[in-house]
Amino acid sequence: MKINENCLPCLISQVIKVANITNIKNRDMFYRGVFQYLGKLNFTKTNPEIIGATFEMIKQQVNDEDPYFELRKYYNELFLSRSTEFENKINSFETAVKYAIIGNIIDFSPIYNTQIKDIDKWFENIDQLKLAINQLEEMITDIKSAKVLLYLGDNCGEICLDKLLIRRIKKLNPEIDIYFGVRGKPVVNDSIEADAYFVGMDEYATIISNGDNSLGTVLERTSNEFKRIYRSADIVIAKGQANFESLSEQEKNIYFLLMVKCEVIANYIGVAQKSLICLNYYKSMSH
């Protein structure tokens, strides 16, 4: 999914937000660099790739390879400490999927208390929540027959809920080989290898870096090893909007699990904002 012109105000807003979070000193110089980059923008690129490039500028400006380290650590520790609480409330595979999708609310705002209260409200109402697009049965069927599954994670903290879902996947198909894909370098609060190991993802899956610094999974930028795993996978489960934006045009058996956070994605898929979806976009478009 190529960048949409309606993404541009949001992109600028995100750049300003990240500049505030990382406390960039020379704002004028930084913004000039970003605007020069955006002035030459290739509109065949995806939004996740563009955000990755702007975040690299931020890292250079603040001289910090991982400016969101403390934020990622905070959410990983918080959700890891609550994993047993969540596990005790999960009474079905569908509930595990809904928990994993709700975890997708975690974004790169540093306002912890508001974020956690918002997330907890969703958890409290989980039994009343419906998937606006529900291709769960098809996904379960594909999981049961698959030999290799590639699960593409998204944000920190959220990956603790991914782990609970992956545990359920292993129960559905104990013989399945699962790979858990993470970003190759720190980019906002997206999960990297260190996060996945910290929450114990290696207990259920082989952790693999995609070798890239984009949000989402921009295949042509990923490592050869990651591409090999991607090609070998019978089924891919991809979390979050960035993975949808970067992979929606791929002819691959991919199930996208996400909360629709913006109007551009809502219109593209044909659902309301804040919808929870389990969608195999390629299969849906093929029929």
Secondary structure, 3 states (H helix, E strand, C coil): CCCCCCHHHHHHHHHHHHHHHCCCCCHHHHHHHHHHHHHCCCCCCCHHHHHHHHHHHHHHHHCCCCCCHHHHHHHHHHHHHCHHHHHHHCCCHHHHHHHHHHHHHCCCCCCHHHHHHHHHHHHHCHHHCCEEEECHHHHHHHHHHCCEEEEECCECCHHHHHHHHHHHHHHHCCCCEEEEEEECCCCCCECEHHHHHHCCHHHCCEEEECCCCCCCCCHHHCCHHHHHHHHHCCEEEEEHHHHHHHHCCCCCCEEEEEECCCHHHHHHHCCCCCCEEEECHHHHHHC
